[in-house]
Amino acid sequence: MDIEFRDMMASFPTGVSVVTARDGNAEPRGMTCSSLCSLSVNPPTLLTCLRSGSPTLGAVVDSGAFAVNLLHGEADWVAALFASGAPDRWERVAWRPFGRTRSPALVEAAHAVAECTVERTHPSGDHVIVVGAVRSVERYRHGSALLYGFRRYGELAPGVPTAVGGRGVLSERGG
């Protein structure tokens, strides 16, 4: 069942983010995350699912704050870097403390960043659902968004509007 479930979820394209926080020593932590959704507009609330036992989850819970960095279409290498767990990843990306919580914002890889405080957590399986109250949003780049599906990255860019509504242009990236 594990393989079938993974294959099914791999066929569901989704946006790509990096969730970041600072640990008790103010060291940056972060992990690639595609489990993210808007929960409420009023008040602005989102949820993300982080792997149990990860240093990023520990930093999120201990600090009570995190940032969600929505990656732009050319940041597939950043998604791969933060998924790899490479110990030098923070030396390889541009970032700065963001907002009151000082959670890391990936200023060159993200098209938008949301600063959040933890409202509640809920363990489920091998992950923890983290509900975050969005405190501020900053936009950096508006050209495209990074997607992941069928075990490949893609880029969604705004397209020419049609009579029915907006239409995006999807291009596939190697993976």
Secondary structure, DSSP 8 states (H G I E B T S, - for coil): -HHHHHHHHHTS-EE-EEEEEE-TTS-EEEEEE--EEEEETTTTEEEEEEETT-HHHHHHHHHTEEEEEEE-TT-HHHHHHHHHT-TTGGGSS--EEETTTTEEE-TTTEEEEEEEEEEEEEEETTEEEEEEEEEEEEE---S-EEEEETTEEEEEEE----SSS--EEEEE---
